[in-house]
């Protein structure tokens, strides 16, 4: 029996079956490449759902991790540490927000934003306690907690996990008129993704985010953008909302914020919004820990120094045009921005999974989402030569 099969069998024996990974076992990675336990080399076109935007083991980020790990890794928020303030200052300066609140995972950051919006509605807007509503969009994906799956429109995410958290209203994505109709005096906030990544790389109509921003201002409703996957250069700008000058009241970040080596997330907002939190309201043992903050600060520095957002824009246009040039009869649609690209397979040609498996056999790693869509989201450090290498294999499979 191969090493790969032994490890997969052992995983099946001892792990809950809550994922359906491709049948390979990764042992090491560097840049845009990974190697399995059999020594085979693969080009990573998923980058851990955009968490590895800087590539695997970026030297500068790894150096920060090792250097900080040799000093102190965790203090809890019972004490100050010497890394959190410098990280938060840098994050606030580059994103143009007054305050940041660090957490660990994207889901935690979404929960933090929901709590901020609810308390803001009570204290600042005057919505009666326990009467506030938050509007979300169909086909959303914001995480896996009970509250977050409560406002999912995906039946599988909700089945068996009730009773569900009330206080949410679901409207169609990309429909600003539906948003305006849904707003009531008790509406606190609108939560949405600039591009629905997990939902199949769904890009809303041009101008949609700008219109949402106008509507929310008009009705004194918070606009919350989940840029956990789209933020930090992924779509070709530092933040996806910049395409339409639709700066939200609360910005949610995660994934690439940790440089691909450590869990780190945050929400960013104004003093007015953040002031709703007082000591004891909200927290996390690991939130703002010195190891994460040292890594996060370096991840931001690398992002700016290497101009990864511009590279994502240039290479994203190149990649998208080349994919369209394949002109495959199997493909329903190609959509995306920057280096977040979805290739939707026509239902008559099966689901996206077999195509991902075939690409894996050819040395290219990607993953299906929402049954029909192959998602390509390589590290932002990828080169045109590496994209060409991938395109040769993609063309083979799609033709």
C-alpha positions, -999 to +999 in steps of 0.1 A: +000+000+000+013+035-009+021+061+017-007+082+003-033+055+007-021+047+043-024+083+054-058+087+037-071+055+053-058+066+088-075+100+083-108+083+075-105+061+106-098+089+131-113+121+115-149+132+113-159+130+077-168+167+072-146+173+041-141+156+008-105+164-002-088+154-034-069+121-030-034+134-024-013+141+007+008+173+007+041+172+026+058+205+018+053+237-002+073+266-015+060+296-034+032+284-058+044+247-057+036+219-033+049+183-031+031+152-019+044+124+002+054+104-029+075+133-041+052+145-069+051+182-076+019+203-081+011+238-089-013+252-063-042+271-079-063+271-048-039+287-022-059+274+007-091+293-004-070+325-008-052+322+026-019+316+009-019+348-013+018+353-004+026+318-015+038+289+006+064+298+033+072+333+021+108+338+035+101+371+051+069+359+068+085+327+080+114+347+094+089+368+114+072+337+126+104+321+138+118+353+153+086+359+173+082+323+183+116+325+200+104+354+222+068+350+232+038+335+214+008+341+236-001+365+264-039+366+262-056+400+264-051+400+302-018+418+294-005+440+267+020+427+242+045+446+221+032+434+187-005+440+186-004+478+186+021+481+157+001+455+137-032+472+142-017+507+135-004+494+101-037+477+093-057+508+101-034+531+082-034+511+049-072+505+051-081+540+062-101+530+093-099+544+128-101+511+148-095+474+144-104+444+165-083+413+160-096+378+161-084+344+148-106+330+121-128+345+095-159+331+111-150+348+144-145+381+126-180+378+110-195+370+144-177+401+158-191+423+131-226+410+137-223+417+175-209+452+167-239+459+144-265+447+168-251+467+197-247+498+175-283+495+165-294+494+201-271+522+214-266+545+184-296+540+162-322+534+190-337+502+176-355+484+205-335+456+221-338+422+204-358+438+175-329+446+151-326+429+117-296+423+096-301+418+058-280+392+040-279+378+005-289+345-010-261+322-019-239+338+008-211+321+027-198+337+058-188+308+080-200+278+099-212+288+134-249+283+144-257+320+139-240+322+105-256+291+091-289+304+104-289+329+075-275+307+049-297+298+019-279+264+015-301+237+029-271+214+038-254+240+059-285+243+081-300+207+082-298+192+117-283+223+134-315+240+145-330+258+162-315+287+142-307+322+153-334+348+144-330+384+133-319+380+096-336+387+063-324+371+031-327+390-002-314+382-038-277+390-044-270+418-069-304+434-066-303+468-050-340+473-054-347+442-033-324+457-007-343+490-005-376+472-002-363+450+026-351+479+049-374+488+078-369+511+108-354+481+126-328+473+100-293+476+116-270+464+088-265+448+054-239+420+053-226+409+019-195+397-001-181+419-030-178+386-049-195+354-037-164+331-037-177+300-021-210+305-038-194+299-072-173+331-078-205+351-085-197+387-095-226+412-090-236+437-117-213+466-121-223+495-098-241+472-073-218+479-044-219+516-050-257+515-050-257+495-018-234+521-002-258+549-012-289+531+001-273+522+034-263+558+040-297+571+031-314+548+056-288+550+084-279+513+080-244+499+084-228+484+054-207+453+063-184+438+037-170+403+041-136+406+023-121+376+040-115+360+006-116+390-017-095+414+004-057+420+005-051+421-032-070+390-044-092+408-069-066+432-083-071+460-058-062+461-021-099+456-013-126+447-038-149+475-028-123+500-042-136+491-077-167+511-069-157+535-041-180+516-018-161+518+015-181+499+041-188+509+077-174+475+089-147+457+068-141+420+077-107+405+069-091+371+074-073+343+054-044+361+037-040+384+067-021+356+085+004+353+056-006+317+051+012+305+083-011+315+112-048+321+118-055+359+120-086+379+113-100+414+121-128+438+117-122+474+109-146+503+116-149+539+129-145+550+165-183+555+166-190+518+157-162+503+178-171+523+208-201+500+215-176+474+228-166+478+265-143+455+285-160+421+290-183+425+260-163+404+236-129+387+234-107+358+225-078+341+244-057+340+212-071+372+196-043+397+191-016+373+202+020+385+196+028+356+172-002+363+149+004+401+150+041+398+141+031+376+112+002+398+102+023+430+101+049+413+079+022+399+056+009+434+051+045+447+044+051+420+018+017+427+002+027+464-003+064+459-010+058+433-038+027+452-051+007+419-051-026+437-058-013+451-091+002+417-100-031+400-093-048+425-116-024+421-145-021+383-142-058+380-136-067+397-169-041+375-186-054+343-171-091+351-177-085+360-214-065+328-219-092+307-203-118+323-226-095+317-255-097+279-249-133+282-261-143+249-245-177+235-253-179+221-217-179+256-202-210+275-193-193+307-181-160+321-169-162+349-143-141+366-117-118+395-109-081+395-104-069+361-094-103+349-082-117+330-112-146+305-116-151+282-145-186+269-146-191+235-162-223+229-181-245+204-162-248+180-192-211+174-188-212+164-152-200+182-121-167+201-117-152+174-094-139+150-121-122+179-139-104+189-107-093+153-102-080+151-138-061+184-133-046+169-101-033+140-121-017+165-144+000+183-115-024+211-110-044+216-078-078+234-077-112+225-061-148+225-071-173+248-054-211+247-057-210+215-077-205+230-112-177+256-107-139+250-108-123+278-087-088+291-096-073+313-069-035+309-071-010+327-048-007+363-059+031+357-065+024+334-095+042+344-127+029+344-163+052+315-171+036+295-143+001+305-155+011+293-190+021+260-175-013+257-159-032+268-190-016+239-210-031+214-186-064+232-182-068+233-220-061+196-222-088+188-196-115+212-209-111+202-245 
